[in-house]
Amino acid sequence: MRLPKQVLIIPYRVRNGNIEYCIFKRSDMKIWQFIAGGAEDYDEDIVASAKRELYEETSIKDVELEQLEMTAKIPVVNVVKDFIWGKDVFYSEEFSFAANIDNKEIVLSREHEEYKWVDYSSAKAELRYDSNKSALWEINEKLKRR
């Protein structure tokens, strides 16, 4: 059963000293975002949920995930269109992760129609959701400082 928790995964790579982020165009909404999805009750923990979503949407597995500080609360009706967790559950919490997927092949699921590698400014300009932009800012700052 789906839980009122979301995961957001930011795939990135470093090429010739430049950080690139992979953004994905959703097939249904025609918007750009990072990998996102819901936690399930069978997932061991939120990290397992993030790894599962990354695999389901890109066919990438066996990568280290870095959990970010960024979390967000998203209205449940924006996630699942209804109050499926009861009349008193208004928000789904979103946990953010980053994954260095350099040298990994991306195979898209039906959720996305295309992906592209872009720099920070381009990603920020094309992403639809504020939570994606805030998590992007965090990982970009961390990567610049390393």
LOTORDREN-805849 format. One record per residue: residue number from 1; y, x, z of N, C-alpha, C in turn. Coordinates in steps of 0.2 Angstrom, whole numbers, plus 5000, padded with zeros to 4 digits. Each point is the difference from the previous one (the first is absolute). Example, Ala and Ser with C-alpha at 12.3 -4.5 7.8 and 13.67 -1.06 7.14 Angstrom:
2
> nr,n_c2,n_c1,n_c3,ca_c2,ca_c1,ca_c3,c_c2,c_c1,c_c3
> 1,4972,5066,5039,5006,4996,5000,5006,5004,5000 .
> 2,5005,4998,4996,5006,5004,5001,5005,4996,5003 .
end
This chain:
146
> nr,n_c2,n_c1,n_c3,ca_c2,ca_c1,ca_c3,c_c2,c_c1,c_c3
> 1,4994,5004,5000,5006,4996,5000,5006,5004,5000 .
> 2,5005,4998,4996,5006,5004,5000,5004,5000,5006 .
> 3,5003,5005,5002,5004,5000,5007,5007,5000,4998 .
> 4,5005,4999,5005,5007,5000,4999,5003,5007,5000 .
> 5,4997,5004,4996,5002,5007,5000,5000,5002,4992 .
> 6,5005,5004,4998,5000,5002,4994,5000,5008,5000 .
> 7,4998,5003,4994,5001,5007,4999,5004,5002,4994 .
> 8,5004,5005,5000,5004,5003,4995,4998,5007,4999 .
> 9,4998,5002,4994,4998,5007,4999,5004,5003,4994 .
> 10,5003,5005,5001,5005,5004,4996,4996,5006,4997 .
> 11,4998,4999,4994,4997,5006,4997,5005,5005,4997 .
> 12,4999,5006,5001,5005,5005,4998,4996,5007,4998 .
> 13,5004,5004,4996,4997,5007,4998,5006,5004,5000 .
> 14,4999,5007,5000,5005,5005,4999,4999,5004,4994 .
> 15,5004,5000,4996,5000,5003,4993,5006,5005,4999 .
> 16,4998,5007,5000,5005,5005,4999,5006,4999,5005 .
> 17,4998,4999,5006,5005,4999,5005,5003,4993,5001 .
> 18,4999,4996,4995,5003,4993,5000,4995,4995,5003 .
> 19,5003,4995,5004,4996,4995,5003,5000,4994,4995 .
> 20,4994,4998,4998,5000,4994,4996,4996,4994,5004 .
> 21,5002,4994,4999,4997,4994,5003,4997,4996,4995 .
> 22,4994,4997,5001,4997,4995,4995,5002,4993,5002 .
> 23,5003,4997,4996,5001,4993,5001,4996,4995,4995 .
> 24,4999,4994,5002,4995,4996,4997,5004,4993,4998 .
> 25,4999,4998,4994,5002,4994,4997,4995,4994,5001 .
> 26,5002,4995,5005,4995,4995,5001,4999,4996,4994 .
> 27,4994,4998,4999,4998,4995,4994,5003,4993,5000 .
> 28,5000,4998,5007,5002,4993,5001,5008,4999,5000 .
> 29,5003,5004,5004,5007,4999,5001,5005,5005,4996 .
> 30,4997,5004,4996,5003,5005,4996,5006,5004,5004 .
> 31,4998,5002,5006,5005,5004,5004,4996,5007,5001 .
> 32,5004,5005,5002,4998,5006,5002,4999,5001,5007 .
> 33,4995,5003,5003,4999,5001,5007,4995,5005,5001 .
> 34,4998,5002,5006,4995,5005,5001,4994,4996,5001 .
> 35,4994,5003,5002,4994,4996,5001,5001,4997,5007 .
> 36,4998,4993,5000,5000,4996,5006,4995,4995,5000 .
> 37,4998,4998,5006,4995,4995,5001,4998,4999,5007 .
> 38,4996,4995,5001,4999,4998,5007,4994,5003,5004 .
> 39,5000,5000,5006,4995,5003,5004,4995,4994,5001 .
> 40,4993,5002,5000,4995,4995,5001,4996,5002,5007 .
> 41,4997,4994,5003,4997,5001,5006,4994,5005,5000 .
> 42,4997,5001,4994,4995,5005,5000,5002,5007,4999 .
> 43,5007,5001,4999,5002,5007,5000,5000,5003,5007 .
> 44,4998,5007,5001,4999,5003,5006,5007,5000,5004 .
> 45,5005,5002,4996,5007,5000,5003,5005,5000,4994 .
> 46,5006,5000,5001,5006,5000,4995,4999,5005,4995 .
> 47,4998,5006,5002,4999,5006,4995,4995,4998,4995 .
> 48,4994,4997,5003,4995,4998,4995,5002,4995,4995 .
> 49,5005,4995,5003,5002,4995,4995,5004,5004,4995 .
> 50,5004,5005,5002,5005,5003,4995,4995,5004,4995 .
> 51,4995,5003,5002,4995,5004,4995,4997,4995,4996 .
> 52,4998,4994,5002,4997,4995,4996,5004,4997,4995 .
> 53,5006,4999,5002,5005,4997,4995,5002,5005,4994 .
> 54,5001,5007,5002,5001,5005,4996,4994,5000,4995 .
> 55,4994,5000,5002,4994,5000,4996,5000,4994,4995 .
> 56,5001,4994,5003,4999,4994,4996,5005,5000,4994 .
> 57,5006,5003,5002,5006,4999,4995,5000,5006,4995 .
> 58,4997,5006,5002,5001,5006,4996,4993,5003,4998 .
> 59,4995,4999,5004,4994,5003,4999,5000,5007,5003 .
> 60,5005,5001,5004,5000,5007,5004,4998,4999,5007 .
> 61,4995,5005,5001,4998,5000,5007,5000,5008,5002 .
> 62,4998,5001,5006,4999,5006,5003,5007,5004,5000 .
> 63,5005,4997,5002,5007,5003,5001,5002,4999,5007 .
> 64,5004,5005,5003,5003,4999,5006,5006,4996,5000 .
> 65,5000,4995,5005,5006,4996,5000,5004,5002,5006 .
> 66,5007,5000,4999,5004,5002,5005,5004,4993,5002 .
> 67,4999,4998,5007,5003,4994,5002,5007,5002,5001 .
> 68,5005,4995,4998,5007,5001,5001,5002,4996,5006 .
> 69,5006,5001,5002,5003,4997,5005,5002,4993,4998 .
> 70,5002,4999,4994,5002,4994,4997,4995,4994,5001 .
> 71,5003,4995,5003,4996,4994,5000,5005,4994,4998 .
> 72,4997,4995,4998,5005,4994,4998,4996,4993,5002 .
> 73,5004,4995,5001,4997,4994,5001,5002,4995,4994 .
> 74,4995,4997,4997,5001,4997,4994,4998,4992,5002 .
> 75,5004,4995,4998,4998,4993,5001,4993,4999,4997 .
> 76,4996,4997,5004,4993,4998,4998,5000,4996,4993 .
> 77,5005,4996,4999,5000,4996,4994,5002,5004,4994 .
> 78,5002,5006,5001,5002,5005,4994,4993,5004,4999 .
> 79,4996,5000,5005,4993,5004,4999,4995,4995,4997 .
> 80,4998,4995,5004,4995,4996,4998,5002,4992,4999 .
> 81,5006,4999,4999,5003,4993,4998,4999,4995,5005 .
> 82,4997,5001,5006,4999,4995,5005,4999,5003,5007 .
> 83,4999,4995,5005,4999,5003,5007,4993,5000,5001 .
> 84,4996,5004,4997,4993,5000,5001,4998,5003,5006 .
> 85,5004,5003,5004,4998,5003,5007,5003,4996,5005 .
> 86,5002,4994,4999,5002,4995,5005,5008,4999,5000 .
> 87,5002,4995,5002,5007,4998,5000,5005,5004,5004 .
> 88,4997,5005,5004,5004,5004,5004,5001,5007,4997 .
> 89,4996,5002,4995,5000,5006,4997,5005,5000,4994 .
> 90,5006,5003,5001,5005,4999,4994,5000,5007,4996 .
> 91,4998,5005,5003,5001,5007,4996,4993,5003,5000 .
> 92,5000,5004,4994,4994,5005,4999,5003,5007,5001 .
> 93,4998,5004,5004,5002,5007,5001,4998,5005,4995 .
> 94,5004,5003,4997,4998,5005,4994,5001,5007,5003 .
> 95,4994,5004,4999,5000,5007,5002,5000,5004,4994 .
> 96,5004,5006,5000,5001,5004,4994,4996,5006,5001 .
> 97,4998,5003,4994,4996,5006,4999,5002,5004,4994 .
> 98,4999,5006,5000,5001,5004,4994,4994,5004,4998 .
> 99,4999,5001,4994,4994,5003,4998,5001,5005,4994 .
> 100,4999,5007,5001,5001,5004,4994,4994,5000,4996 .
> 101,5001,4997,4994,4994,4999,4995,5001,5004,4994 .
> 102,5003,5006,5001,5000,5005,4995,4993,5001,4997 .
> 103,5000,5001,4994,4993,5001,4996,4995,4994,5001 .
> 104,5002,4995,5002,4995,4994,5000,5002,4995,4994 .
> 105,4994,4998,4997,5001,4995,4995,5001,4993,5002 .
> 106,5005,4996,4998,5002,4993,5002,4996,4996,4995 .
> 107,4996,4995,5002,4997,4995,4996,5003,4993,5003 .
> 108,5004,4997,4997,5003,4994,5002,4996,4994,5001 .
> 109,5001,4996,5005,4996,4994,5001,5004,4994,4996 .
> 110,4998,4994,5000,5004,4995,4997,5006,4998,5003 .
> 111,5001,5002,5006,5006,4999,5004,5007,5003,4996 .
> 112,4998,5006,4997,5006,5003,4997,4999,5001,4992 .
> 113,5005,5000,4997,5000,5001,4992,5002,5007,4998 .
> 114,5003,5003,5004,5002,5007,4998,5002,5004,5007 .
> 115,5001,5006,4999,5002,5005,5005,5004,5005,4997 .
> 116,5005,5003,5004,5003,5006,4997,5002,5004,5006 .
> 117,5001,5007,4999,5002,5005,5004,5008,5001,4999 .
> 118,5003,4999,5006,5008,5001,5000,5002,5004,5006 .
> 119,5006,5002,4999,5004,5003,5006,5002,4995,5005 .
> 120,5003,5003,5005,5002,4996,5006,5005,4995,4998 .
> 121,5005,5002,4996,5006,4995,4998,4997,4995,4996 .
> 122,4996,5001,4995,4997,4995,4995,4996,4995,5004 .
> 123,4996,5003,5005,4995,4995,5004,5005,4996,5004 .
> 124,5005,5002,5003,5004,4996,5004,5003,4995,4996 .
> 125,5003,5002,4994,5003,4995,4996,4995,4994,4997 .
> 126,4994,5002,4999,4995,4995,4997,4996,4996,5005 .
> 127,5000,5002,5006,4996,4997,5005,5003,4993,5002 .
> 128,4996,4995,5000,5003,4993,5002,5001,4999,5007 .
> 129,4996,5002,5005,5000,4999,5007,5003,5005,5004 .
> 130,5004,4998,5005,5003,5004,5004,4996,5005,5005 .
> 131,4994,4997,5002,4995,5003,5004,4997,5006,4995 .
> 132,4999,4999,4994,4998,5006,4996,5005,5005,4999 .
> 133,5007,4998,5000,5005,5005,4999,5001,5004,5007 .
> 134,4999,4997,5006,5001,5003,5006,4994,5005,5001 .
> 135,4994,4998,4999,4994,5005,5000,5001,5005,4995 .
> 136,5003,4999,4994,5001,5005,4996,5005,5006,5002 .
> 137,5005,4997,5003,5005,5005,5003,4997,5004,5006 .
> 138,4996,4997,5004,4997,5004,5005,4995,5006,4997 .
> 139,4996,4998,4996,4995,5005,4997,5004,5005,4996 .
> 140,5005,4998,4997,5004,5005,4996,5004,5005,5004 .
> 141,5003,4998,5006,5003,5004,5005,4995,5005,5003 .
> 142,4994,4997,5001,4995,5005,5003,4997,5005,4995 .
> 143,4999,4998,4994,4998,5005,4995,5005,5005,4999 .
> 144,5007,4998,4999,5005,5005,4999,5001,5005,5006 .
> 145,4998,4998,5006,5000,5005,5006,4994,5004,5000 .
> 146,4995,4999,4997,4994,5004,5000,5001,5007,4996 .
end
